[in-house]
Amino acid sequence: MTALPEVRTADQDAPRSLAARPAGADRTFRGIARGGGTGVLLIMTLVGGFLLYQGYRALETRGFEFVTTEAWDPNSGEFGIAAVMAGTFFIALTAITIAIPLSIGTALYISEYAPPGIQRSLIALVDLMAAIPSVVYGLWGLFLLQPVILPLSQWIATYFGWIPILSVSDFDPQDPLASPTVFTSSTFIAGIVVALMISPIASSIMREVFSQAPLGEREGALALGSTRWGMIRAVVFPFGMGGMIGGMMLGLGRALGETIAVYLIISPVFVIQPRVLEKGANSISALIALRYSEASAFEMSALMAAGLALFLVTLVVNFGASMVIARSRSGAGAEG
């Protein structure tokens, strides 16, 4: 006699609920991690609230004109962050443009090409560069880098001055006696210094992501006849694309808020200055450092409002970087 198959009900087919009973050490770690995350969010909220409270008077006075006005004279009632915000972005974009190839090249060399004997030393050297104070970079850029860069700026303006952002209004390429002082304290020089400051951070993130590319895929590409560069393009770059973008965005976040190095190099102007080679630039952080010690009560409120704008921009950039890194594949292009 053949037995009939057992008929299972819907309740029997439902998945069982599993109750996790974490150990005491796990509960302690979870509590510390949650407390740390909550503390960071609380501190950020308090910082934003403090800046809003201190800058509300200036924001209420100027309204939307605070964002569109270039001049900065709070004592006369005519002030805004249009010029300094534009200068902040020009310096940051110049820095990130220079830092992208530098960071990628450094990370690739350390993770893919450097001999094992010197790899650890190079990693320590790059990490050490990230720890150098910004004032040291600023002094180095002002006294050592700037005289070396001026001929390069002059050459770029001579042969590429037809590009609007690379033109210089008071420079005549046909004049052999043209003074190079029109190129000093420019967005370009400040951008180079900031690029060297953010490159170690971006390079460290990229290096970590590149080194995690799946070994099986690396060996598979090489076994199929690929060169090392071909393997990097086919395996390492797709795997590490999220880390590359995230590293650059984190570097951009630091570039937007850099203060002392930019303050030491630039010659402050309160007009939108899109010519990166020309003398004169500005940024929100440099404005605060310049005016803070002599500010009146109302100008202090205006500076706090400018700081709030920079805080929000930097927050958006860093959150964007975190989202990109979290969604990257540390592996998103192939199976690990």
C-alpha positions as CSV (number, residue, x, y, z in Angstrom):
1,M,0.0,0.0,0.0
2,T,1.4,3.3,-1.1
3,A,1.5,6.0,1.6
4,L,0.0,9.3,0.6
5,P,2.3,12.4,0.7
6,E,1.9,14.5,3.8
7,V,0.0,17.7,3.2
8,R,1.6,20.7,4.8
9,T,-0.4,23.7,5.9
10,A,0.6,27.3,5.3
11,D,1.5,27.6,8.9
12,Q,3.9,24.7,8.7
13,D,5.6,26.3,5.6
14,A,6.2,29.6,7.3
15,P,9.8,30.2,8.3
16,R,10.7,29.8,11.9
17,S,11.5,32.9,13.9
18,L,15.0,32.8,15.3
19,A,15.8,34.6,18.6
20,A,19.3,35.8,18.9
21,R,20.8,35.9,22.4
22,P,24.0,37.9,22.1
23,A,26.6,37.5,24.7
24,G,27.5,40.2,27.2
25,A,30.5,41.3,25.2
26,D,28.4,41.7,22.1
27,R,25.8,43.7,23.9
28,T,28.5,45.9,25.4
29,F,30.1,46.5,21.9
30,R,26.7,47.2,20.4
31,G,25.9,49.8,23.1
32,I,29.3,51.5,22.7
33,A,28.9,51.6,18.9
34,R,25.4,53.0,19.1
35,G,26.4,55.5,21.7
36,G,29.3,56.7,19.6
37,G,27.1,57.1,16.5
38,T,24.5,58.9,18.5
39,G,27.1,61.2,20.1
40,V,28.5,62.1,16.7
41,L,25.1,63.0,15.4
42,L,24.3,65.0,18.6
43,I,27.6,67.0,18.3
44,M,26.9,67.8,14.6
45,T,23.4,68.9,15.5
46,L,24.7,71.1,18.3
47,V,27.3,72.7,16.1
48,G,24.7,73.4,13.4
49,G,22.3,74.8,16.0
50,F,25.0,77.0,17.5
51,L,26.0,78.5,14.1
52,L,22.3,79.1,13.3
53,Y,21.6,80.7,16.6
54,Q,24.7,83.0,16.4
55,G,24.2,83.8,12.7
56,Y,20.4,84.3,12.8
57,R,20.6,88.1,13.2
58,A,22.7,88.5,10.1
59,L,20.5,86.0,8.1
60,E,17.3,87.8,9.2
61,T,18.8,91.2,8.2
62,R,20.0,90.2,4.7
63,G,17.6,87.4,3.8
64,F,18.3,85.7,0.4
65,E,20.7,88.6,-0.5
66,F,23.2,87.0,1.9
67,V,23.7,84.3,-0.7
68,T,23.8,86.6,-3.8
69,T,25.9,89.6,-2.6
70,E,29.6,89.7,-3.3
71,A,30.8,92.5,-1.1
72,W,31.6,92.0,2.6
73,D,31.0,95.1,4.7
74,P,28.6,94.1,7.6
75,N,29.0,97.5,9.3
76,S,27.4,99.2,6.3
77,G,24.8,96.5,5.9
78,E,26.1,95.3,2.5
79,F,27.5,91.8,2.8
80,G,27.1,88.3,1.5
81,I,28.9,85.1,0.7
82,A,28.6,85.0,-3.1
83,A,32.3,85.9,-3.7
84,V,33.8,83.8,-0.9
85,M,31.6,80.8,-1.6
86,A,32.6,80.9,-5.3
87,G,36.2,81.2,-4.2
88,T,35.8,78.3,-1.9
89,F,34.6,76.1,-4.7
90,F,37.2,77.4,-7.2
91,I,40.0,76.5,-4.8
92,A,38.5,73.1,-3.9
93,L,37.8,72.2,-7.6
94,T,41.4,73.2,-8.6
95,A,42.7,71.1,-5.7
96,I,40.6,68.0,-6.5
97,T,41.5,68.2,-10.2
98,I,45.2,68.0,-9.3
99,A,44.7,65.5,-6.5
100,I,42.7,62.9,-8.6
101,P,45.6,61.7,-10.8
102,L,48.1,62.1,-8.0
103,S,46.1,60.0,-5.5
104,I,45.2,57.3,-8.0
105,G,48.8,57.0,-9.2
106,T,50.1,56.8,-5.6
107,A,47.5,54.2,-4.6
108,L,48.1,52.1,-7.6
109,Y,51.8,52.1,-7.3
110,I,51.7,51.1,-3.6
111,S,49.1,48.4,-4.0
112,E,50.1,47.0,-7.4
113,Y,53.6,47.8,-8.4
114,A,55.7,48.6,-5.3
115,P,58.2,45.9,-4.2
116,P,57.1,44.3,-0.9
117,G,60.3,45.5,0.7
118,I,59.4,49.2,0.4
119,Q,55.6,48.9,0.3
120,R,55.2,49.3,4.1
121,S,57.6,52.3,4.2
122,L,55.6,54.0,1.4
123,I,52.3,53.4,3.3
124,A,53.8,54.9,6.5
125,L,55.1,57.9,4.5
126,V,51.8,58.6,2.9
127,D,50.0,58.4,6.3
128,L,52.6,60.7,7.8
129,M,51.9,63.3,5.1
130,A,48.3,63.3,6.1
131,A,49.3,64.2,9.7
132,I,51.4,67.2,8.8
133,P,49.7,70.4,10.1
134,S,48.1,72.7,7.6
135,V,50.2,75.7,8.7
136,V,53.3,73.8,7.6
137,Y,51.8,73.3,4.2
138,G,50.8,76.9,4.0
139,L,54.3,78.2,4.9
140,W,55.9,75.8,2.4
141,G,53.5,76.9,-0.3
142,L,54.1,80.6,0.4
143,F,57.9,80.7,0.6
144,L,59.0,77.7,-1.4
145,L,56.3,76.6,-3.9
146,Q,55.1,79.9,-5.1
147,P,58.3,81.1,-6.6
148,V,58.7,77.8,-8.5
149,I,55.1,77.8,-9.7
150,L,55.1,81.4,-11.1
151,P,57.0,80.5,-14.3
152,L,54.5,77.6,-14.8
153,S,51.6,79.9,-14.3
154,Q,53.1,82.3,-16.8
155,W,53.6,79.6,-19.4
156,I,50.0,78.3,-19.0
157,A,48.6,81.8,-19.4
158,T,50.8,82.4,-22.5
159,Y,49.8,79.3,-24.4
160,F,46.3,78.5,-22.9
161,G,45.1,82.0,-22.1
162,W,42.4,81.6,-24.8
163,I,40.6,79.4,-22.2
164,P,38.6,81.9,-20.0
165,I,39.5,80.4,-16.7
166,L,43.2,80.3,-17.6
167,S,43.4,83.9,-18.8
168,V,44.9,86.8,-16.8
169,S,43.6,90.3,-17.4
170,D,46.7,92.3,-16.8
171,F,49.2,90.0,-18.5
172,D,50.6,90.5,-22.0
173,P,52.3,87.4,-23.4
174,Q,54.2,89.5,-25.9
175,D,55.8,91.7,-23.3
176,P,59.1,90.2,-22.3
177,L,59.2,92.5,-19.2
178,A,55.8,91.5,-17.9
179,S,55.9,91.2,-14.1
180,P,55.1,87.7,-12.7
181,T,53.5,89.3,-9.6
182,V,50.1,89.1,-11.3
183,F,50.3,85.4,-10.8
184,T,51.1,85.4,-7.0
185,S,48.5,84.5,-4.3
186,S,46.2,82.9,-6.9
187,T,43.6,80.2,-6.8
188,F,46.0,78.0,-8.7
189,I,48.8,78.1,-6.1
190,A,46.3,77.7,-3.2
191,G,44.8,74.8,-5.1
192,I,48.1,73.0,-5.5
193,V,48.9,73.3,-1.8
194,V,45.4,72.0,-0.8
195,A,45.8,69.2,-3.4
196,L,49.0,68.0,-1.7
197,M,47.1,68.1,1.7
198,I,44.1,66.0,0.5
199,S,46.0,63.5,-1.7
200,P,47.3,61.4,1.2
201,I,43.8,60.9,2.6
202,A,42.3,60.0,-0.8
203,S,45.2,57.8,-1.6
204,S,44.9,55.8,1.6
205,I,41.2,55.1,0.9
206,M,41.9,54.1,-2.6
207,R,44.8,51.9,-1.6
208,E,42.7,50.0,0.9
209,V,40.0,49.4,-1.7
210,F,42.4,48.4,-4.5
211,S,44.1,45.9,-2.2
212,Q,40.8,44.1,-1.5
213,A,40.1,43.3,-5.2
214,P,39.3,39.6,-5.4
215,L,42.5,37.5,-5.9
216,G,40.6,35.0,-8.0
217,E,39.6,37.6,-10.5
218,R,43.1,39.0,-10.6
219,E,44.6,35.6,-11.4
220,G,41.8,34.8,-13.9
221,A,42.5,38.0,-15.9
222,L,46.3,37.2,-15.9
223,A,45.7,33.6,-16.8
224,L,43.7,34.7,-19.9
225,G,46.7,36.6,-21.1
226,S,46.0,40.1,-19.7
227,T,48.9,42.4,-18.9
228,R,49.1,43.8,-15.4
229,W,47.7,47.1,-16.6
230,G,44.9,45.3,-18.4
231,M,44.1,43.4,-15.2
232,I,44.0,46.7,-13.3
233,R,41.5,48.2,-15.8
234,A,39.4,45.1,-16.0
235,V,39.3,44.1,-12.3
236,V,40.8,46.6,-9.9
237,F,39.2,49.8,-11.3
238,P,35.6,48.4,-11.5
239,F,36.0,46.9,-8.0
240,G,37.4,50.1,-6.5
241,M,35.3,52.7,-8.4
242,G,33.2,53.5,-5.3
243,G,36.3,53.9,-3.2
244,M,37.9,56.2,-5.7
245,I,34.8,58.4,-5.9
246,G,34.4,58.3,-2.1
247,G,38.0,59.2,-1.5
248,M,37.9,62.1,-3.8
249,M,34.7,63.4,-2.2
250,L,36.1,63.1,1.3
251,G,39.2,65.0,0.0
252,L,36.8,67.6,-1.5
253,G,35.2,68.0,1.9
254,R,38.5,68.8,3.5
255,A,39.4,71.1,0.6
256,L,36.2,73.1,1.1
257,G,37.0,73.7,4.8
258,E,40.8,74.3,4.6
259,T,41.7,77.5,6.5
260,I,45.3,78.3,7.5
261,A,47.1,77.1,4.3
262,V,44.7,79.1,2.1
263,Y,44.7,82.1,4.4
264,L,48.6,82.3,4.2
265,I,48.7,82.1,0.4
266,I,45.8,84.0,-1.1
267,S,45.3,87.8,-1.5
268,P,41.7,88.3,-0.4
269,V,39.3,89.9,-2.9
270,F,35.5,90.2,-2.5
271,V,34.5,89.7,-6.1
272,I,33.8,86.4,-8.0
273,Q,37.2,85.6,-9.5
274,P,36.9,82.7,-12.0
275,R,40.5,83.2,-13.4
276,V,42.4,80.6,-11.4
277,L,45.9,81.9,-12.4
278,E,45.2,85.6,-11.6
279,K,46.2,87.2,-8.3
280,G,43.4,87.4,-5.8
281,A,41.1,84.7,-4.3
282,N,39.1,84.1,-1.2
283,S,37.2,81.4,0.8
284,I,34.8,81.3,3.6
285,S,37.2,79.7,6.0
286,A,39.9,82.3,5.2
287,L,37.4,85.1,5.6
288,I,36.5,83.9,9.1
289,A,40.2,83.6,10.0
290,L,40.9,87.1,8.6
291,R,38.0,89.0,10.2
292,Y,37.3,87.1,13.4
293,S,39.7,89.0,15.8
294,E,38.5,92.5,14.8
295,A,34.8,91.8,14.1
296,S,32.0,93.8,15.7
297,A,29.1,92.0,17.3
298,F,27.0,92.2,14.1
299,E,29.9,91.1,11.9
300,M,30.5,88.2,14.2
301,S,26.9,87.1,13.5
302,A,27.6,87.5,9.8
303,L,30.7,85.3,10.1
304,M,28.8,82.7,12.0
305,A,26.2,82.7,9.2
306,A,29.0,82.2,6.6
307,G,30.3,79.4,8.8
308,L,26.9,77.8,8.8
309,A,26.8,77.9,5.0
310,L,30.2,76.2,4.8
311,F,29.1,73.6,7.5
312,L,26.1,72.6,5.4
313,V,28.0,72.4,2.2
314,T,30.7,70.2,3.8
315,L,28.1,68.1,5.5
316,V,26.4,67.4,2.1
317,V,29.7,66.5,0.5
318,N,30.7,64.1,3.3
319,F,27.4,62.4,3.5
320,G,27.5,61.9,-0.3
321,A,31.0,60.4,0.1
322,S,29.7,58.1,2.8
323,M,26.8,56.9,0.7
324,V,29.1,56.2,-2.3
325,I,31.5,54.2,-0.1
326,A,28.7,52.3,1.5
327,R,27.2,51.3,-1.8
328,S,30.5,50.6,-3.5
329,R,31.2,47.0,-4.1
330,S,34.3,46.9,-2.2
331,G,32.9,45.2,-4.6
332,A,30.2,46.3,-7.0
333,G,31.5,45.2,-10.3
334,A,32.2,41.5,-10.0
335,E,31.5,38.6,-7.7
336,G,33.9,38.2,-4.8
